[in-house]
Amino acid sequence: MRPVTWIRAVSRWTPLGNQGLTIIEILAAIAILAFGLLAIATMQASSIKGNSQAIDTTEAMTLAQDKVEEFMRLAYDHADLGDDDADGTVGLNDTTTADGSEVAVDPRYTVYWNIAENQPVNNVKTVRVIVVWTYRGTQKTATVEFMKAQII
């Protein structure tokens, strides 16, 4: 005959030999685990979408900033810094190609720029660079604006 070992449970002493798991307890544990894994998988999918959108936005802002830096290197009276269609501040949001101010960087991004002369004050040009792309069927834009003053 084998001796029985006793352990202290929460409220009473129980024999050590009666500590098995039932099939119901195992199924409940698997269900809780599956629920947790499903929540983590959903969170991971949403994180991937967010990262993808952040990458696209970062690329668009980099393209816009590159164009801004290109304009900043030019002299105030350079031909590329002229308001070709003379539409002033009205044209700063223009993303049409009437004046040819567009460059397609790759199939996903198109960079536009618009210039308003003597805005907001005389001898200052306001330059707005707009990058347009499509993300999951929706058109997105990133805009960078700066002012270039004529130093007399």
TORLUMDO-761576 format. One record per residue: z negated, x, y of N, C-alpha, C in turn. Coordinates in Angstrom, 3 decimals. Layout:
N
<node <Z; X; Y>; <Z; X; Y>; <Z; X; Y>>
...
END
This chain:
152
<node <0.000; 0.834; -1.169>; <0.000; 0.000; 0.000>; <0.000; 0.885; 1.240>>
<node <0.860; 0.531; 2.170>; <1.042; 1.306; 3.385>; <0.100; 0.797; 4.469>>
<node <-0.515; 1.717; 5.229>; <-1.423; 1.242; 6.277>; <-0.635; 0.663; 7.457>>
<node <-1.164; -0.342; 8.100>; <-0.542; -1.004; 9.256>; <-1.022; -0.305; 10.516>>
<node <-0.077; 0.072; 11.363>; <-0.411; 0.692; 12.643>; <-0.379; -0.388; 13.707>>
<node <-1.426; -0.429; 14.514>; <-1.521; -1.451; 15.551>; <-1.242; -0.835; 16.913>>
<node <-0.532; -1.572; 17.765>; <-0.314; -1.123; 19.146>; <-0.802; -2.212; 20.089>>
<node <-1.126; -1.781; 21.289>; <-1.633; -2.741; 22.272>; <-0.446; -3.321; 23.036>>
<node <-0.256; -4.600; 22.961>; <0.766; -5.302; 23.729>; <0.143; -5.715; 25.049>>
<node <0.851; -6.505; 25.810>; <0.362; -6.910; 27.131>; <-0.959; -7.657; 27.032>>
<node <-1.067; -8.605; 26.128>; <-2.286; -9.412; 26.094>; <-3.065; -9.313; 24.777>>
<node <-2.468; -8.759; 23.739>; <-3.180; -8.703; 22.474>; <-2.656; -7.561; 21.620>>
<node <-3.315; -7.295; 20.546>; <-2.884; -6.279; 19.603>; <-1.890; -6.880; 18.630>>
<node <-0.768; -6.147; 18.362>; <0.222; -6.637; 17.397>; <0.550; -5.519; 16.417>>
<node <0.946; -5.863; 15.228>; <1.334; -4.834; 14.271>; <2.654; -4.177; 14.693>>
<node <2.795; -2.869; 14.490>; <3.970; -2.106; 14.887>; <5.204; -2.551; 14.103>>
<node <5.066; -2.995; 12.939>; <6.202; -3.372; 12.096>; <6.941; -4.610; 12.566>>
<node <6.440; -5.397; 13.486>; <7.085; -6.627; 13.930>; <7.851; -6.448; 15.252>>
<node <8.415; -5.269; 15.525>; <9.058; -5.040; 16.818>; <10.571; -4.960; 16.724>>
<node <11.234; -5.752; 16.002>; <12.693; -5.739; 15.933>; <13.301; -6.634; 17.012>>
<node <14.600; -6.432; 17.275>; <15.318; -7.278; 18.225>; <16.075; -8.344; 17.453>>
<node <16.058; -9.546; 17.966>; <16.803; -10.622; 17.317>; <18.223; -10.613; 17.864>>
<node <19.100; -11.307; 17.172>; <20.502; -11.380; 17.586>; <20.626; -12.056; 18.953>>
<node <19.761; -12.997; 19.252>; <19.780; -13.681; 20.553>; <19.453; -12.693; 21.667>>
<node <18.470; -11.858; 21.452>; <18.094; -10.866; 22.466>; <19.229; -9.866; 22.690>>
<node <19.893; -9.476; 21.630>; <21.021; -8.541; 21.753>; <22.168; -9.195; 22.510>>
<node <22.468; -10.444; 22.201>; <23.538; -11.157; 22.914>; <23.202; -11.330; 24.395>>
<node <21.961; -11.615; 24.704>; <21.551; -11.757; 26.110>; <21.711; -10.419; 26.829>>
<node <21.341; -9.325; 26.205>; <21.482; -8.002; 26.820>; <22.957; -7.663; 27.054>>
<node <23.808; -7.985; 26.088>; <25.248; -7.735; 26.246>; <25.818; -8.588; 27.378>>
<node <25.387; -9.824; 27.497>; <25.866; -10.705; 28.574>; <25.462; -10.164; 29.945>>
<node <24.241; -9.689; 30.061>; <23.775; -9.118; 31.339>; <24.568; -7.852; 31.663>>
<node <24.791; -7.022; 30.668>; <25.575; -5.807; 30.869>; <27.007; -6.141; 31.288>>
<node <27.623; -7.115; 30.624>; <28.994; -7.514; 30.955>; <29.073; -8.054; 32.382>>
<node <28.102; -8.829; 32.794>; <28.070; -9.365; 34.158>; <27.984; -8.225; 35.178>>
<node <27.152; -7.248; 34.908>; <27.019; -6.102; 35.800>; <28.290; -5.279; 35.872>>
<node <28.933; -5.036; 34.730>; <30.182; -4.270; 34.709>; <31.301; -5.009; 35.437>>
<node <31.332; -6.332; 35.306>; <32.335; -7.133; 36.016>; <32.139; -7.025; 37.530>>
<node <30.914; -7.057; 37.980>; <30.626; -6.919; 39.412>; <31.053; -5.542; 39.908>>
<node <30.808; -4.508; 39.134>; <31.203; -3.161; 39.527>; <32.723; -3.037; 39.566>>
<node <33.427; -3.632; 38.610>; <34.888; -3.582; 38.594>; <35.476; -4.283; 39.814>>
<node <34.912; -5.427; 40.196>; <35.372; -6.139; 41.385>; <35.141; -5.300; 42.633>>
<node <33.987; -4.681; 42.721>; <33.675; -3.832; 43.865>; <34.637; -2.640; 43.923>>
<node <34.975; -2.071; 42.798>; <35.882; -0.936; 42.743>; <37.280; -1.337; 43.218>>
<node <37.756; -2.502; 42.807>; <39.082; -2.970; 43.230>; <39.127; -3.173; 44.737>>
<node <38.078; -3.748; 45.291>; <38.049; -3.951; 46.740>; <37.939; -2.631; 47.479>>
<node <37.271; -1.669; 46.912>; <37.179; -0.339; 47.510>; <38.539; 0.350; 47.519>>
<node <39.295; 0.203; 46.477>; <40.631; 0.799; 46.407>; <41.534; 0.196; 47.469>>
<node <41.477; -1.123; 47.659>; <42.272; -1.782; 48.701>; <41.885; -1.278; 50.084>>
<node <40.597; -1.165; 50.321>; <40.127; -0.678; 51.618>; <40.563; 0.752; 51.875>>
<node <40.502; 1.600; 50.858>; <40.950; 2.980; 51.011>; <42.441; 3.057; 51.294>>
<node <43.219; 2.211; 50.640>; <44.661; 2.194; 50.862>; <44.985; 1.810; 52.306>>
<node <44.293; 0.797; 52.814>; <44.517; 0.376; 54.201>; <44.074; 1.469; 55.172>>
<node <42.987; 2.134; 54.885>; <42.503; 3.215; 55.745>; <43.480; 4.388; 55.768>>
<node <44.083; 4.697; 54.642>; <45.073; 5.775; 54.579>; <46.281; 5.429; 55.442>>
<node <46.758; 4.186; 55.345>; <47.899; 3.758; 56.151>; <47.581; 3.815; 57.642>>
<node <46.402; 3.351; 58.019>; <46.009; 3.365; 59.430>; <45.874; 4.797; 59.939>>
<node <45.304; 5.669; 59.149>; <45.167; 7.068; 59.541>; <46.528; 7.718; 59.725>>
<node <47.445; 7.451; 58.821>; <48.800; 7.998; 58.941>; <49.480; 7.481; 60.209>>
<node <49.331; 6.201; 60.504>; <49.936; 5.623; 61.712>; <49.350; 6.247; 62.972>>
<node <48.030; 6.404; 63.004>; <47.398; 7.016; 64.179>; <47.805; 8.478; 64.331>>
<node <48.004; 9.177; 63.241>; <48.456; 10.567; 63.299>; <49.864; 10.646; 63.877>>
<node <50.746; 9.742; 63.439>; <52.098; 9.716; 63.981>; <52.087; 9.400; 65.473>>
<node <51.254; 8.443; 65.879>; <51.157; 8.088; 67.297>; <50.621; 9.259; 68.107>>
<node <49.597; 9.918; 67.612>; <49.019; 11.047; 68.334>; <50.007; 12.211; 68.423>>
<node <50.800; 12.424; 67.384>; <51.825; 13.469; 67.432>; <52.830; 13.194; 68.549>>
<node <53.231; 11.938; 68.680>; <54.183; 11.569; 69.737>; <53.535; 11.734; 71.113>>
<node <52.273; 11.359; 71.241>; <51.561; 11.525; 72.514>; <51.519; 13.007; 72.891>>
<node <51.200; 13.857; 71.945>; <51.136; 15.283; 72.236>; <52.492; 15.842; 72.620>>
<node <53.553; 15.304; 72.019>; <54.901; 15.709; 72.397>; <55.178; 15.345; 73.860>>
<node <54.784; 14.145; 74.270>; <54.978; 13.725; 75.662>; <54.096; 14.518; 76.623>>
<node <52.897; 14.864; 76.195>; <51.993; 15.601; 77.075>; <52.544; 16.994; 77.405>>
<node <53.318; 17.578; 76.494>; <53.901; 18.900; 76.737>; <55.042; 18.861; 77.744>>
<node <55.638; 17.679; 77.950>; <56.788; 17.567; 78.846>; <56.352; 17.567; 80.306>>
<node <57.266; 18.014; 81.164>; <57.004; 17.962; 82.603>; <57.032; 16.507; 83.070>>
<node <56.357; 16.234; 84.173>; <56.243; 14.862; 84.687>; <57.613; 14.229; 84.918>>
<node <58.580; 15.009; 85.418>; <59.895; 14.456; 85.747>; <60.923; 14.650; 84.630>>
<node <60.480; 14.967; 83.433>; <61.381; 15.128; 82.285>; <62.076; 13.793; 81.990>>
<node <63.335; 13.880; 81.531>; <64.136; 12.676; 81.265>; <63.502; 11.773; 80.204>>
<node <62.818; 12.360; 79.226>; <62.194; 11.545; 78.174>; <60.993; 10.753; 78.678>>
<node <60.497; 11.066; 79.862>; <59.353; 10.345; 80.429>; <59.778; 9.338; 81.501>>
<node <60.997; 8.871; 81.416>; <61.472; 7.887; 82.384>; <61.366; 6.479; 81.842>>
<node <61.163; 5.521; 82.734>; <61.156; 4.096; 82.371>; <62.611; 3.643; 82.361>>
<node <63.291; 3.834; 81.227>; <64.733; 3.618; 81.133>; <65.170; 2.208; 81.501>>
<node <64.399; 1.213; 81.139>; <64.791; -0.158; 81.436>; <64.064; -0.732; 82.649>>
<node <63.283; 0.067; 83.337>; <62.612; -0.300; 84.590>; <61.822; -1.606; 84.474>>
<node <61.129; -1.793; 83.367>; <60.356; -3.022; 83.209>; <58.867; -2.817; 83.476>>
<node <58.463; -1.621; 83.884>; <57.081; -1.372; 84.284>; <56.080; -1.708; 83.204>>
<node <54.935; -2.262; 83.616>; <53.868; -2.562; 82.659>; <54.242; -3.699; 81.717>>
<node <55.218; -4.531; 82.124>; <55.652; -5.624; 81.246>; <56.207; -5.060; 79.946>>
<node <56.856; -3.903; 80.024>; <57.499; -3.334; 78.850>; <56.607; -2.475; 77.982>>
<node <55.338; -2.338; 78.323>; <54.483; -1.452; 77.545>; <54.240; -1.932; 76.121>>
<node <54.371; -3.223; 75.880>; <54.183; -3.746; 74.528>; <55.500; -3.952; 73.789>>
<node <56.586; -3.475; 74.359>; <57.914; -3.710; 73.822>; <58.138; -2.910; 72.544>>
<node <58.556; -3.591; 71.480>; <58.917; -2.899; 70.237>; <60.359; -3.205; 69.864>>
<node <61.190; -3.436; 70.867>; <62.624; -3.583; 70.624>; <63.284; -2.245; 70.925>>
<node <64.517; -2.109; 70.550>; <65.191; -0.822; 70.707>; <66.250; -0.865; 71.802>>
<node <66.095; -1.729; 72.795>; <67.087; -1.849; 73.855>; <67.302; -0.535; 74.592>>
<node <66.253; 0.220; 74.823>; <66.405; 1.490; 75.534>; <66.451; 2.684; 74.585>>
<node <66.501; 2.429; 73.291>; <66.622; 3.509; 72.319>; <65.340; 4.277; 72.069>>
<node <64.214; 3.792; 72.556>; <62.957; 4.527; 72.392>; <62.297; 4.159; 71.067>>
<node <62.878; 4.666; 70.008>; <62.351; 4.378; 68.676>; <62.691; 5.546; 67.768>>
<node <61.810; 5.823; 66.870>; <62.115; 6.807; 65.839>; <61.525; 6.296; 64.522>>
<node <62.351; 6.250; 63.496>; <61.871; 5.839; 62.176>; <61.415; 7.091; 61.450>>
<node <60.114; 7.199; 61.232>; <59.551; 8.396; 60.613>; <59.826; 8.410; 59.121>>
<node <59.631; 7.317; 58.486>; <59.972; 7.140; 57.084>; <60.177; 5.646; 56.880>>
<node <60.508; 5.216; 55.702>; <60.785; 3.788; 55.514>; <59.605; 2.863; 55.842>>
<node <58.396; 3.400; 55.895>; <57.235; 2.547; 56.116>; <56.814; 2.443; 57.570>>
<node <57.020; 3.482; 58.371>; <56.509; 3.521; 59.740>; <57.652; 3.627; 60.739>>
<node <57.542; 2.873; 61.826>; <58.466; 2.996; 62.946>; <57.634; 3.254; 64.190>>
<node <58.026; 4.266; 64.958>; <57.285; 4.654; 66.149>; <58.089; 4.233; 67.378>>
<node <57.445; 3.475; 68.266>; <58.046; 3.064; 69.534>; <57.233; 3.678; 70.663>>
<node <57.875; 3.893; 71.803>; <57.127; 4.315; 72.974>; <57.715; 3.648; 74.200>>
<node <56.862; 3.342; 75.136>; <57.240; 2.685; 76.373>; <56.545; 3.388; 77.524>>
<node <57.243; 3.476; 78.636>; <56.731; 4.206; 79.786>; <56.817; 3.311; 81.017>>
<node <55.729; 3.278; 81.774>; <55.702; 2.555; 83.050>; <55.428; 3.579; 84.145>>
<node <56.345; 3.658; 85.117>; <56.193; 4.620; 86.204>; <55.359; 4.024; 87.328>>
<node <54.589; 4.884; 87.983>; <53.720; 4.493; 89.100>; <52.729; 3.408; 88.692>>
<node <52.220; 3.510; 87.496>; <51.236; 2.557; 86.982>; <50.060; 3.333; 86.433>>
<node <48.867; 3.043; 86.742>; <48.346; 1.987; 87.603>; <48.383; 2.350; 89.091>>
<node <48.665; 3.631; 89.410>; <48.784; 4.044; 90.810>; <50.036; 4.904; 90.948>>
<node <50.411; 5.211; 92.170>; <51.582; 6.051; 92.411>; <51.390; 7.441; 91.811>>
<node <52.507; 8.034; 91.394>; <52.552; 9.371; 90.809>; <51.797; 9.464; 89.479>>
<node <51.692; 8.370; 88.788>; <51.096; 8.338; 87.446>; <52.013; 7.523; 86.537>>
<node <52.269; 8.051; 85.361>; <53.059; 7.326; 84.365>; <52.129; 6.929; 83.226>>
<node <52.210; 5.679; 82.840>; <51.460; 5.193; 81.688>; <52.404; 5.187; 80.490>>
<node <52.012; 5.881; 79.444>; <52.823; 5.980; 78.232>; <52.067; 5.314; 77.099>>
<node <52.711; 4.385; 76.431>; <52.116; 3.720; 75.270>; <52.989; 3.992; 74.055>>
<node <52.360; 4.481; 72.991>; <53.050; 4.744; 71.727>; <52.555; 3.699; 70.730>>
<node <53.503; 3.022; 70.101>; <53.179; 1.950; 69.155>; <53.789; 2.304; 67.804>>
<node <52.975; 2.288; 66.771>; <53.455; 2.531; 65.405>; <53.341; 1.211; 64.647>>
<node <54.437; 0.815; 64.009>; <54.492; -0.453; 63.282>; <54.776; -0.151; 61.813>>
<node <54.054; -0.818; 60.913>; <54.292; -0.692; 59.482>; <53.882; -1.992; 58.812>>
<node <54.224; -2.121; 57.551>; <53.891; -3.312; 56.785>; <52.894; -2.936; 55.698>>
<node <51.806; -3.702; 55.641>; <50.788; -3.498; 54.620>; <50.578; -4.812; 53.889>>
<node <50.923; -4.837; 52.622>; <50.776; -6.034; 51.777>; <51.409; -7.262; 52.402>>
<node <52.613; -7.079; 52.930>; <53.366; -8.190; 53.491>; <52.983; -8.582; 54.906>>
<node <52.043; -7.882; 55.515>; <51.606; -8.195; 56.870>; <51.970; -7.037; 57.788>>
<node <52.531; -7.363; 58.951>; <52.872; -6.309; 59.907>; <51.620; -5.825; 60.616>>
<node <51.438; -4.517; 60.627>; <50.294; -3.884; 61.284>; <50.800; -2.996; 62.404>>
<node <49.975; -2.799; 63.427>; <50.337; -1.904; 64.521>; <49.152; -1.013; 64.884>>
<node <49.492; 0.174; 65.327>; <48.506; 1.097; 65.885>; <49.060; 1.533; 67.233>>
<node <48.208; 1.539; 68.247>; <48.662; 1.835; 69.602>; <47.806; 2.936; 70.220>>
<node <48.474; 3.884; 70.871>; <47.797; 4.930; 71.630>; <48.419; 4.941; 73.020>>
<node <47.577; 4.987; 74.030>; <48.064; 4.962; 75.407>; <47.438; 6.121; 76.179>>
<node <48.246; 6.730; 77.048>; <47.701; 7.768; 77.919>; <48.428; 7.740; 79.248>>
<node <47.857; 8.391; 80.227>; <48.454; 8.452; 81.552>; <48.749; 9.899; 81.895>>
<node <49.920; 10.104; 82.457>; <50.350; 11.444; 82.856>; <50.509; 11.431; 84.370>>
<node <49.747; 12.288; 85.026>; <49.780; 12.340; 86.490>; <50.690; 13.465; 86.954>>
<node <51.339; 13.209; 88.100>; <52.159; 14.264; 88.713>; <51.222; 15.092; 89.581>>
<node <51.107; 16.345; 89.249>; <50.235; 17.220; 90.004>; <51.066; 17.855; 91.110>>
<node <50.668; 17.579; 92.336>; <51.450; 18.024; 93.493>; <50.897; 19.326; 94.024>>
END
